[in-house]
Every structure is written in structure tokens, then in C-alpha cells.
Amino acid sequence: MNLNKQLLAACIAGVCAVSAAQAQVANSGLYIGGNVGQSKWKGGDFDVTDKNKVGAKAFVGYDFTPNIALELGYVNFGDFGGLDADGGFVDGVLKVPFTPQWVGLARAGLFQGRVNAGGGDSRDGTSWKGGLGLQYNVTQNLGVRAEYERYKFDVLGGPKSDMVSVGATYRF
């Protein structure tokens, strides 16, 4: 396992351990979530014929303050005509409350992406990601989101994948 994967695994384990200890207190800041939406492949050294696919992500997050959170997760962009792309991420999330229910989201983070071009040609690399979104808090524990995110792959010509998605979060 390379150093980037070890670092990402250590970060996930550390946040999960801290979050698990905090989860015993009501409204601790720990939450989980998932999104599903359309991912679009752009650029790189591939002539991809099918550039739009269904993508999904799952994540665990922790609100350190009402405005600052950290999210760790996994995203799968789908199979773009023989080209499969996925990866893990860690994001800092800025939350801007407009009302008690409506919250703006701005995120930036690191992305450990993997591109599998078939035939055993698989490459991975660490790069950046960012995004914007809007969350509506249905209850104190349940929220729904709409997000736009851009993921940059640091492999094979530097392709990008944009994802427009909707999802839900559950706060413990």
C-alpha cells in the first residue's frame, strides 16, 4: 500500500475513533450520509464514448462547529464504456446557515482516485476536489442535500469527473 493510501486510512480511522467516542453524547456532531446522481467524465488520455453515468458516494462526517465540518468518504463514478473510476476523499466543509433549516455548503479536499482502463491497466493518484451544495434540515437529525462536485484525477492525462447529486444525511 502506498503512502497516500496509508495516510487516508489513518485519517479515516482517527476521525472514526474520535467520532465514535463522541457519538455517545446526544447531538454530538457525528453524521453519515450518501448521495446518488449523474457523473460526467471530462478530458484525459481516453476517448470515452459514454461520458455520463450514474455515480454515488457514501461518507461519514463530523461537525466541529456549526460552520465547520470534516467529511471522509468513498465515491464511485460508474463505468464509462470500459473505463471505471472511483476513490476515497477527505473534505473540509464550510456550512453557511441561511435559516435554521437551509444551509449552504462549500467544500474542498483531497481525493485519492483510481482509474481502471481494463486489461489490468489501473492507475491511482492523489489530487484535489471541490464543490458547492445546499442542504435542507428536515428534522434535527435528518437532512437532504443537492450538490455539485468536481473531482480531479492525477493520472493518465489529468481527467476530471463532475458529479451532480442528491442525497441525505443522518445526525446521531
Summary of the structure (lengths in Angstrom):
residues: 172
radius of gyration: 16.4
end to end distance: 32.7
largest distance: 51.1
contacts: 558
relative contact order: 0.21
helix: 12%
strand: 61%
